[in-house]
Amino acid sequence: MRKGQSIVLIGMPGAGKSTIGVVLAKELAKDFVDTDILIQSREKQTLQEIMDAGGYLHLRDVEADVILETDLKSHVIATGGSAVYSDAAMKHLSEYGTIVYLDASLGELRRRIHNYESRGIARREDQSFEEVFEERTILYRKYADITIDCNNTSQPKVLAALLSELSNLAGQCE
């Protein structure tokens, strides 16, 4: 991995982007940023409040704007689950480094997420969690440089697999 290169984590809500991101940042001696927190700080509202006030498409637009405003060299970046709806935002993030898809199955996510209705997930009101999962999985795979299986495994094992893949990718780039 090049010095100054960032690691961008994408995946569904509940996949572990923020949790793994903090540990990965510590391991790699990089700063950590969660774009959901950047959004909430800028808007002075929770994600759910932003969506309640302007709708899910407004939240996606705000998310894309916030990402496009960032300059995040040498960071571990945990994105919101809907960041992948903006091609411009994803291209911007890819300029900083490697995009890692934390892949968790629908069953795994159901075990982890208990506040689906109030979590601030940018989706149509009539859209089920399964439909969001299917729609986004295609986009996560499209943008990912690396995919890490996060199913039925511990945080240390996910971190080890991620570090190994990053090392392998760095070896291929040399």
C-alpha positions in Angstrom: 0.0 0.0 0.0 1.3 3.4 -1.0 2.1 5.9 1.8 -0.8 8.3 2.1 -3.2 5.9 0.4 -6.7 5.6 2.0 -8.8 2.6 2.5 -12.5 3.1 1.7 -15.0 0.7 3.4 -18.4 0.1 1.7 -21.2 -2.3 2.5 -24.6 -2.5 4.0 -25.6 -1.0 7.3 -24.5 -3.5 9.9 -21.7 -5.0 7.8 -19.1 -3.5 10.3 -17.7 -0.6 8.3 -17.4 1.7 11.4 -16.3 -1.0 13.8 -13.7 -2.5 11.5 -12.7 0.9 10.3 -11.6 2.2 13.7 -9.5 -1.0 14.4 -8.0 -0.9 10.9 -7.1 2.8 11.2 -5.3 2.0 14.5 -3.5 -0.9 12.9 -2.4 1.1 9.9 -1.7 4.4 11.8 -4.2 6.3 9.7 -6.9 8.7 10.6 -10.5 7.4 10.7 -13.6 9.1 9.4 -17.2 8.0 9.1 -19.0 9.8 6.4 -22.3 9.4 8.2 -20.9 11.4 11.1 -19.6 14.1 8.6 -23.2 14.3 7.2 -24.8 14.6 10.6 -22.2 17.2 11.7 -22.7 19.3 8.6 -26.5 19.1 8.6 -26.9 19.1 12.5 -29.4 16.3 12.2 -29.4 12.6 12.4 -29.6 10.7 9.1 -33.2 9.7 9.9 -34.1 13.4 10.5 -32.6 14.4 7.2 -34.6 11.7 5.5 -37.8 12.6 7.3 -37.4 16.3 6.3 -36.4 15.8 2.7 -36.9 12.2 1.7 -34.4 9.4 0.9 -33.2 11.0 -2.3 -32.3 14.2 -0.4 -30.3 12.1 2.0 -28.4 10.5 -0.9 -27.8 13.9 -2.4 -26.4 15.3 0.9 -24.2 12.2 1.2 -22.8 12.6 -2.2 -22.2 16.3 -1.6 -20.4 15.7 1.7 -18.2 13.0 0.1 -17.3 15.2 -2.9 -16.3 18.0 -0.4 -13.8 15.7 1.4 -10.1 15.5 1.1 -9.2 12.3 2.8 -5.6 11.2 2.1 -4.2 8.6 4.4 -7.5 7.8 6.1 -9.7 4.8 6.7 -13.1 5.9 5.5 -16.3 4.2 6.5 -19.0 5.3 4.1 -22.7 5.3 4.5 -24.4 2.3 3.0 -25.9 4.4 0.2 -22.7 6.1 -0.9 -22.6 3.7 -3.9 -25.6 5.3 -5.5 -23.4 8.3 -6.5 -21.0 7.4 -9.2 -19.3 10.8 -8.8 -18.8 10.2 -5.0 -17.4 6.7 -5.6 -15.0 7.9 -8.3 -13.8 10.7 -5.9 -13.3 8.1 -3.1 -11.4 5.7 -5.4 -8.9 8.5 -6.2 -7.8 8.2 -2.6 -7.1 4.5 -2.6 -8.5 1.0 -2.3 -12.3 0.4 -2.0 -13.1 -2.6 0.2 -16.6 -4.2 0.3 -17.4 -5.7 3.6 -19.8 -8.4 2.4 -22.3 -9.7 5.0 -25.3 -11.9 4.0 -28.9 -10.9 4.5 -29.2 -13.3 7.4 -26.1 -12.0 9.1 -27.3 -8.4 8.7 -30.7 -9.3 10.1 -29.0 -10.7 13.2 -27.0 -7.4 13.6 -29.6 -4.8 12.8 -32.6 -4.3 15.1 -33.5 -0.7 14.3 -34.1 -0.9 10.5 -37.1 1.5 10.6 -35.2 4.2 12.5 -31.6 3.8 11.4 -31.7 6.3 8.7 -31.2 3.9 5.8 -31.8 5.8 2.5 -34.5 3.8 0.8 -38.0 4.2 -0.5 -40.7 3.9 2.1 -42.1 0.8 0.5 -38.7 -0.8 0.0 -38.0 -3.9 2.2 -34.6 -4.6 3.7 -34.3 -7.5 1.2 -34.9 -5.2 -1.7 -32.3 -2.7 -0.5 -29.8 -5.5 0.0 -30.3 -6.9 -3.5 -30.1 -3.4 -5.1 -27.0 -2.3 -3.2 -25.1 -5.6 -3.5 -24.8 -5.1 -7.2 -23.3 -1.6 -6.7 -21.0 -2.7 -3.9 -19.5 -5.4 -6.2 -19.2 -2.9 -9.0 -17.0 -0.5 -7.0 -15.0 -2.9 -4.9 -11.3 -3.5 -5.4 -11.4 -6.1 -2.6 -14.3 -8.1 -1.1 -14.1 -9.4 2.5 -16.5 -12.1 3.7 -17.9 -10.9 7.1 -20.3 -13.8 7.6 -20.1 -15.9 10.8 -16.6 -14.7 11.7 -15.1 -12.6 14.4 -13.8 -9.0 14.1 -10.2 -10.1 14.5 -10.6 -12.6 11.6 -12.2 -10.0 9.4 -9.4 -7.6 10.2 -6.7 -10.3 9.4 -8.4 -11.1 6.1 -8.5 -7.5 5.2 -4.9 -6.8 6.1 -3.9 -9.9 4.1 -5.8 -8.7 1.0 -4.4 -5.2 1.3 -0.9 -6.7 1.5 -1.6 -8.9 -1.6 -2.9 -5.9 -3.5 0.2 -3.8 -2.6 2.4 -6.7 -3.8 0.7 -6.8 -7.1 1.1 -3.0 -7.6 4.9 -3.1 -7.0 
